[in-house]
């Protein structure tokens, strides 16, 4: 199980990441948006594996019609993902958002 505090810790541990509000929700930016709290307990990340993740674990990974136009965006139920997996997701999202490692 992961929390918003885990997201914050992992994101701010990545190079060049800043936190600020986006749509009145906490969000983390590299060169562009890399993660945002969509609603309580649900995180938006960027991934190149949206379809595969949602197909394998639809109770954990999903998207809404709002996200159809952005094929890299994926919603993650934080209570269903452990911090190590969250770290991998955020590292990929950081890379896709223009971050450097």
N, C-alpha and C positions, 0 to 999 in steps of 0.2 A: 504494500500500500504506500502510495506517495501522497504528498501534500503540496499546497502552494508554497510553503516554506522550502520544501525540497526543490521545487522549480526555481525559486529565487536563488537559492544557494548554488545550484548547478549553473544556471544562466550567468550569474555574476562572476562565476569562476572561469568563464570562457573569455578569451581575449577580445577586447573592444566592445563588450556588451554593456548597454545602459538600460536602466529601467525607467519607464515613464507610463503615464496613463494613455490608453487608447480606448475610446468609447467608454470612459469612466471605469475601466478595468485595468489591472496591472498588466503591463506588456514589456517585452524585452526585445531590444533592437541590436542587430549587428550593423551592417550598412542599411538593411531594411528590416522590417518586422520578422522576427524569428519565432516568437511564441507570445500567446496572449491568453489570459483567463477568459474563456467564452462565457461561462456561467459558473456558479459555485461548484467546485469539484470537477470541472471540465476544462481542459487545456486545448488550445489550437496550436499545432506545430506544422512545419513544412516537412514533407517527405516525398521521396520518389517512389515509395512503395505503398501508396494509399490503398489501392485496390486489393493488393495481397494481404495487407494487415487487416483490413475490414472484413475480407472473406474468411480469414483464419480465426479472428476473434471479434465478431460483430458486437459483442457485449462490452468490449473494451474500446474498440476503434470504430468510428463512424463519421459521417458528415451529414449535413442538412442540405436542402435545396439551395440555401444561400451560398454554400460552398461549391456548387456545381461548376461555376465559372472559373474557379481557381483549383485546378487539378492537383496542386501540390499540398493543399490544406487538408488536414486531418484533425478530427476531434478525438481526444483521449480522456477516458474516465480515469481520473487519478487514483481512485480507490482500488482499481483493478490492475495497476502496473507497479512493479517494484522499482525502487530508486535506481538500480543498475540499468534496467531497461529504459527508464526515463532519461537517464544520462545519455544513452545511445541515441534516443530519439532527438534529444536537444542538441547533441553534437552534430547530427545530420542537418537539423534545422538551421543551426548556426552556419554551417558550410553553405547551405542553399540560400541563406540570407546575406551572403557575401562576407561572412566572418573568415578570419584566418586562424590557423592553428600553428 
